[in-house]
Amino acid sequence: MKVTPDIIRYEFIGTNGLVAQSLNKSYIGVGGTVIGESKNTFTFQNQNKTCSVVKEAATFDFTFNDGTVVEIDGKLLVGRSEDRLKKSTKRLW
């Protein structure tokens, strides 16, 4: 998978994710398959447990089907997934 600034437009439901950093220490290490997304949260499922994580308070590591791992600041992901498609993105690196 080619990683570009457009990665924030990706649909994350079904992707494996992990909280790499967070202001809330209890979020660090929480992860699993993304089963839901709202404007401000991701919902992860791991071994029949579900946990919601506030996007703005965390940095996520997402692993895509081809094995690519991408770290994304949750502040870039705040908003409904359909609204993120409309956002224009500036180059981050």
PyRosetta script that sets phi, psi and omega in degrees:
from pyrosetta import init, pose_from_sequence

init()
pose = pose_from_sequence("MKVTPDIIRYEFIGTNGLVAQSLNKSYIGVGGTVIGESKNTFTFQNQNKTCSVVKEAATFDFTFNDGTVVEIDGKLLVGRSEDRLKKSTKRLW")
pose.set_psi(1, 131.1)
pose.set_omega(1, 178.0)
pose.set_phi(2, -83.8)
pose.set_psi(2, 125.5)
pose.set_omega(2, -177.8)
pose.set_phi(3, -92.5)
pose.set_psi(3, 120.4)
pose.set_omega(3, 179.3)
pose.set_phi(4, -132.2)
pose.set_psi(4, 169.4)
pose.set_omega(4, 176.2)
pose.set_phi(5, -58.7)
pose.set_psi(5, -18.9)
pose.set_omega(5, 178.8)
pose.set_phi(6, -72.4)
pose.set_psi(6, -0.5)
pose.set_omega(6, -179.5)
pose.set_phi(7, -59.1)
pose.set_psi(7, -27.3)
pose.set_omega(7, -179.6)
pose.set_phi(8, -70.5)
pose.set_psi(8, -12.6)
pose.set_omega(8, 177.0)
pose.set_phi(9, -87.1)
pose.set_psi(9, -4.6)
pose.set_omega(9, -175.8)
pose.set_phi(10, -68.5)
pose.set_psi(10, 150.1)
pose.set_omega(10, 174.1)
pose.set_phi(11, -84.9)
pose.set_psi(11, 116.3)
pose.set_omega(11, -172.9)
pose.set_phi(12, -91.1)
pose.set_psi(12, -11.0)
pose.set_omega(12, 178.8)
pose.set_phi(13, -64.4)
pose.set_psi(13, 127.8)
pose.set_omega(13, -177.6)
pose.set_phi(14, 96.6)
pose.set_psi(14, -8.1)
pose.set_omega(14, -180.0)
pose.set_phi(15, -91.0)
pose.set_psi(15, 146.6)
pose.set_omega(15, 175.2)
pose.set_phi(16, -80.7)
pose.set_psi(16, 132.4)
pose.set_omega(16, -179.0)
pose.set_phi(17, -135.8)
pose.set_psi(17, 160.2)
pose.set_omega(17, -179.9)
pose.set_phi(18, -147.9)
pose.set_psi(18, 139.2)
pose.set_omega(18, 176.4)
pose.set_phi(19, -82.6)
pose.set_psi(19, 113.3)
pose.set_omega(19, -178.0)
pose.set_phi(20, -86.4)
pose.set_psi(20, -40.5)
pose.set_omega(20, 179.6)
pose.set_phi(21, -141.5)
pose.set_psi(21, 151.4)
pose.set_omega(21, 178.6)
pose.set_phi(22, -162.0)
pose.set_psi(22, 151.5)
pose.set_omega(22, 172.7)
pose.set_phi(23, -69.9)
pose.set_psi(23, -30.7)
pose.set_omega(23, 177.7)
pose.set_phi(24, -93.7)
pose.set_psi(24, 110.2)
pose.set_omega(24, -174.3)
pose.set_phi(25, -60.6)
pose.set_psi(25, -26.0)
pose.set_omega(25, -179.1)
pose.set_phi(26, -72.6)
pose.set_psi(26, -16.2)
pose.set_omega(26, 178.1)
pose.set_phi(27, -80.1)
pose.set_psi(27, -26.4)
pose.set_omega(27, -174.5)
pose.set_phi(28, -61.9)
pose.set_psi(28, 127.0)
pose.set_omega(28, -179.3)
pose.set_phi(29, 92.2)
pose.set_psi(29, -9.8)
pose.set_omega(29, 177.9)
pose.set_phi(30, -72.3)
pose.set_psi(30, 135.4)
pose.set_omega(30, 179.9)
pose.set_phi(31, -172.0)
pose.set_psi(31, -173.4)
pose.set_omega(31, -177.9)
pose.set_phi(32, 141.7)
pose.set_psi(32, -156.4)
pose.set_omega(32, 178.4)
pose.set_phi(33, -85.9)
pose.set_psi(33, 133.3)
pose.set_omega(33, 177.7)
pose.set_phi(34, -73.2)
pose.set_psi(34, 118.2)
pose.set_omega(34, -179.6)
pose.set_phi(35, -109.6)
pose.set_psi(35, -9.4)
pose.set_omega(35, 179.3)
pose.set_phi(36, -160.0)
pose.set_psi(36, 153.2)
pose.set_omega(36, 178.6)
pose.set_phi(37, -144.6)
pose.set_psi(37, 130.5)
pose.set_omega(37, 173.0)
pose.set_phi(38, -118.0)
pose.set_psi(38, -172.2)
pose.set_omega(38, -178.5)
pose.set_phi(39, -59.0)
pose.set_psi(39, -39.4)
pose.set_omega(39, -173.3)
pose.set_phi(40, -117.7)
pose.set_psi(40, -3.2)
pose.set_omega(40, -175.5)
pose.set_phi(41, -138.0)
pose.set_psi(41, 155.5)
pose.set_omega(41, 165.5)
pose.set_phi(42, -110.5)
pose.set_psi(42, 142.9)
pose.set_omega(42, 174.4)
pose.set_phi(43, -112.6)
pose.set_psi(43, 122.4)
pose.set_omega(43, -179.1)
pose.set_phi(44, -106.1)
pose.set_psi(44, 146.2)
pose.set_omega(44, 172.2)
pose.set_phi(45, -122.1)
pose.set_psi(45, 129.4)
pose.set_omega(45, 179.2)
pose.set_phi(46, -144.2)
pose.set_psi(46, 115.6)
pose.set_omega(46, 179.2)
pose.set_phi(47, 51.6)
pose.set_psi(47, 54.7)
pose.set_omega(47, 177.2)
pose.set_phi(48, 65.3)
pose.set_psi(48, 11.8)
pose.set_omega(48, 173.4)
pose.set_phi(49, -108.5)
pose.set_psi(49, 141.9)
pose.set_omega(49, 174.3)
pose.set_phi(50, -117.6)
pose.set_psi(50, 146.6)
pose.set_omega(50, -179.4)
pose.set_phi(51, -147.1)
pose.set_psi(51, 134.0)
pose.set_omega(51, 176.6)
pose.set_phi(52, -100.9)
pose.set_psi(52, 138.2)
pose.set_omega(52, -179.1)
pose.set_phi(53, -125.9)
pose.set_psi(53, 131.8)
pose.set_omega(53, 178.2)
pose.set_phi(54, -70.3)
pose.set_psi(54, 126.2)
pose.set_omega(54, -176.3)
pose.set_phi(55, -62.0)
pose.set_psi(55, -45.4)
pose.set_omega(55, -173.2)
pose.set_phi(56, -65.5)
pose.set_psi(56, -23.4)
pose.set_omega(56, -174.9)
pose.set_phi(57, -95.3)
pose.set_psi(57, 8.4)
pose.set_omega(57, -172.7)
pose.set_phi(58, -143.6)
pose.set_psi(58, 161.0)
pose.set_omega(58, 169.3)
pose.set_phi(59, -115.3)
pose.set_psi(59, 131.0)
pose.set_omega(59, -172.0)
pose.set_phi(60, -110.9)
pose.set_psi(60, 144.1)
pose.set_omega(60, 168.2)
pose.set_phi(61, -107.3)
pose.set_psi(61, 115.5)
pose.set_omega(61, 178.5)
pose.set_phi(62, -106.1)
pose.set_psi(62, 134.0)
pose.set_omega(62, 177.0)
pose.set_phi(63, -108.8)
pose.set_psi(63, 119.5)
pose.set_omega(63, -178.0)
pose.set_phi(64, -90.8)
pose.set_psi(64, 171.1)
pose.set_omega(64, -173.6)
pose.set_phi(65, -58.9)
pose.set_psi(65, -30.1)
pose.set_omega(65, -178.8)
pose.set_phi(66, -86.9)
pose.set_psi(66, 5.3)
pose.set_omega(66, 178.1)
pose.set_phi(67, 94.0)
pose.set_psi(67, -3.9)
pose.set_omega(67, 178.9)
pose.set_phi(68, -68.7)
pose.set_psi(68, 131.4)
pose.set_omega(68, 176.9)
pose.set_phi(69, -111.7)
pose.set_psi(69, 127.8)
pose.set_omega(69, -178.2)
pose.set_phi(70, -126.2)
pose.set_psi(70, 132.0)
pose.set_omega(70, 175.9)
pose.set_phi(71, -98.6)
pose.set_psi(71, 126.0)
pose.set_omega(71, -176.7)
pose.set_phi(72, -130.0)
pose.set_psi(72, 132.2)
pose.set_omega(72, 175.1)
pose.set_phi(73, -70.1)
pose.set_psi(73, 128.0)
pose.set_omega(73, -177.7)
pose.set_phi(74, -61.4)
pose.set_psi(74, -23.6)
pose.set_omega(74, 178.4)
pose.set_phi(75, -62.2)
pose.set_psi(75, -29.3)
pose.set_omega(75, 177.8)
pose.set_phi(76, -74.7)
pose.set_psi(76, -18.1)
pose.set_omega(76, -175.3)
pose.set_phi(77, -100.6)
pose.set_psi(77, -2.2)
pose.set_omega(77, -179.2)
pose.set_phi(78, -64.4)
pose.set_psi(78, 131.1)
pose.set_omega(78, -178.9)
pose.set_phi(79, 124.9)
pose.set_psi(79, 160.7)
pose.set_omega(79, 178.2)
pose.set_phi(80, -67.1)
pose.set_psi(80, 148.4)
pose.set_omega(80, -177.0)
pose.set_phi(81, -60.2)
pose.set_psi(81, -36.5)
pose.set_omega(81, 179.6)
pose.set_phi(82, -70.1)
pose.set_psi(82, -26.9)
pose.set_omega(82, 176.5)
pose.set_phi(83, -78.5)
pose.set_psi(83, -28.7)
pose.set_omega(83, 177.7)
pose.set_phi(84, -64.8)
pose.set_psi(84, -28.2)
pose.set_omega(84, 178.3)
pose.set_phi(85, -63.0)
pose.set_psi(85, -30.4)
pose.set_omega(85, -176.9)
pose.set_phi(86, -83.7)
pose.set_psi(86, -17.0)
pose.set_omega(86, -177.5)
pose.set_phi(87, -68.3)
pose.set_psi(87, 141.5)
pose.set_omega(87, 169.7)
pose.set_phi(88, -90.5)
pose.set_psi(88, 143.1)
pose.set_omega(88, -176.7)
pose.set_phi(89, -115.1)
pose.set_psi(89, 140.1)
pose.set_omega(89, 173.2)
pose.set_phi(90, -98.3)
pose.set_psi(90, 156.9)
pose.set_omega(90, -177.1)
pose.set_phi(91, -63.8)
pose.set_psi(91, 127.9)
pose.set_omega(91, -176.5)
pose.set_phi(92, -93.1)
pose.set_psi(92, -18.9)
pose.set_omega(92, 179.2)
pose.set_phi(93, -145.4)
pose.dump_pdb("model.pdb")
